[in-house]
Amino acid sequence: MTAQPRHWWEHRVPPPVIDGACALLMWWLAHALPTAQLWPRGGPVWALALALLLAVLGGGVALAGLVAFRRARTTFNPMAPQRASALVTGGIYRVTRNPMYLGMLLVLAGWGVWLGNAASWLALPLSVALLTALQIRPEERILRARFGAAFDAYAAHVRRWI
């Protein structure tokens, strides 16, 4: 199997840059729309605890994905999925096909809780849409071409995000 031609926008912007831009957008929205403020920035103790919990959980999920890739001795470079030498399906990859992206999303959610502004949460679906279009779907196409039926079977049983 060979992969379909690459589109010009695929794998051009590193995923952490996408989420960094979304984090900045969240901050901007929180400042631009003060009427959407739900609680003070940093918030009550429960909001701070939830923000930290989401950030730590996100970091752990992403780290579990990295560790699984290291154990499989395959690339974790999101800009070069064609270098994948193994299809990783164990560990955290039994729950989600994209733990590193899911982890980053959880960190963004924690940031949104800390900001305490409902408008800032608009950047979360934007992050999902951008990562799915610019990174995940092209990665899936490459993995399908590289690993064929094994990837199809895996994708049929494990969801893209959660």
N, C-alpha and C positions, 0 to 999 in steps of 0.2 A: 504494500500500500504506500502511496505517496501522498503527502499533505497537499491540500489545495494551495494556490498561490497566497502569499502573505499580502495583506493590505498595508498601505503606507502607515496607518495609525497603530498597528499592532506592536506591542512590546517597545514602544518609544519612550513612554514615561514610566519610571519605576513606581511600583505600587506604593511605597512609602511617601513618594512625592504627591501622588494622588490624594492619599489620606492626609498628608500635611496640608495640602491646599484646602481640603474639606474642613480640617480643624480650624484653619484661618477663617474660612467662610462662616463656621459656627460662631467664632468669636465676633466677627463683624456683625452677623445677624443679631447676636445677643446685645450688642451695643446700638445697632441701628433701630431695633424694635424693642425699646424698653417696656412697652405696654404688654409684651409677651412674657415678662419676667414672672416666674412662678414662686421663686424664693430668692433670697439674696445670694449672690455669687459665693460659692463655697458652702452656702446654705446651712440649714440646721444640721445637727450632728448626724442624723440618719441619712441625709443627702450626701454628706461628705463620706460617710461609711460606704454607701452604695456606690459612689463614684470610684472610691479606692478599690472596692470589691470587683467592679466591672473592669477596671484597668489591670488589676492583678490577674484576674481570670483571663482576660484577653492576652496578656503577656504569657501566661502559662500555656494557653491553647496554641499560640503562635510558636512558642519554644518547643512544645511537643511535636509540632510539625517539622521544625528544623532538625530536632533530634532523630526523628524517624528517617528523614532524608539522609542524614549523616550515617546512620546505621546501615542504610541500604547502599551507601557509597555512590549516591547519585547527586546531580547538581540541584541546588536550591536557588539558583540564579533565575529570577523571574523574567529576565531579559533574554534568556537563552534556553527555553524549554526543549528545544531540539537536541540538546546535549543530555537529556534524560537517559540514563543507562538502566533504570529499573522502574517498574510501576509499583509505587508504594501503596499498599492497601491495608497494612496492619496498624496497630496502635490507634492514635487519634484519627487516622484515615479510615477507620471503620465507622466513624460517626459523621465525618464531613470530608468532602473531597478537597476542601480549601481551608485548612485550619489556620494558615498564616494570615489569609485575608479575613477570616472570621475573627481571629484574634485582634487584628487591627481595628475591625469594626467595633468590637467590644470596648477597646480602649477609647475609640471615638464616642461611644455611648457614655462611658464614664466621664469624659470631658463634657458632654452635653448635660449630664446630671450636675456636675460641678458648676457649670455656667448657670444652671437654673432657669433657662429661658426656652420656652416652647419653640420659638422660631429657629433656634439653633439646631433642633432635631431634623429640620428639613434637609440638612446636609447628609444625614445618614443614608436615606434612599439614593441620594446622588452618588455617594461613595459606592454603594452596591451596584448601581447601574454602570458607573464608569469602570469599575474593576471587572464586572462581568463582560462588558463590551470590549474593553481594550486589552484585557489580560486573560480572563478565564476562558472565554469561548475560543480564542486563538490557541491557548494552551491545550484545550480539549481536542481541537482539531489535530494538533501535532501529536498528542498522545494516542489518539485513535489511529492515526496513520502509522505510528511507531509500534503500538502494542496490539492493535486490531481487536479481535474478539475478547481478549482479556480486559481491555479497557471498557468495551461495551458492557460486559458482564458486571464489572465493578460499578460503572456509572448507573446501571439499572438498579443496583442495590443500595448505593450510598448517594445521598443528596448532595447537590452542589454546595450549598451553604450549611444548612442544618436540617 
